[in-house]
Amino acid sequence: MIKINIGADEIILWLRKNNKAVGKTTQDLGAKILVLVQSLGGKKISELQCRWERTIGAEGIDKLDLPKTATQYSIKTTEIGKLYEQLSKW
């Protein structure tokens, strides 16, 4: 069994790039992501500062755009396809 770490920031970026999170706040998305990851057997491991190219407070880092910090999860690699399949339905 191989596990990887994935951040909510990566997932939120994917959701926003694919228009799956229009009008939804980062906080609301984070709560839904937590439930989804846990339903797939993943677990929360930490919270880290995001490393976007722009600085905090710059355009693009906002409650309706990209997060300043993000929860990190550990999840089995076999569940990643299921994770994105579910995300694509949002």
JOCORLIN-V681625 format. One line per field, one symbol per residue. ss: DSSP state (a for helix, b for strand, c for the rest). phi: phi as a letter, one per 40 degrees, with the letter a starting at -180 (. if undefined). psi: psi as a letter, one per 40 degrees, with the letter a starting at -180 (. if undefined). A space follows every 50 residues. Layout:
ss=???
phi=???
psi=???
//
This chain:
ss=ccbbbbbaaaaaaaaaaccccccccaaaaaaaaaaaaaacccbbbbbbbc ccccccccccbccccbccbbbbbbbbaaaaaaaaaaaccc
phi=.bbbbbccccccdccccbfbbcgccdcccdcccdccccccgcacbabbcc bccccdgcdhbacbbbccbacbbbacccccdcdcccdccc
psi=hhiihiiddddddddddefefhehiddddddddddddddeeiihdihihi gidiiheihehidebiidihiiihiideeddddddddee.
//
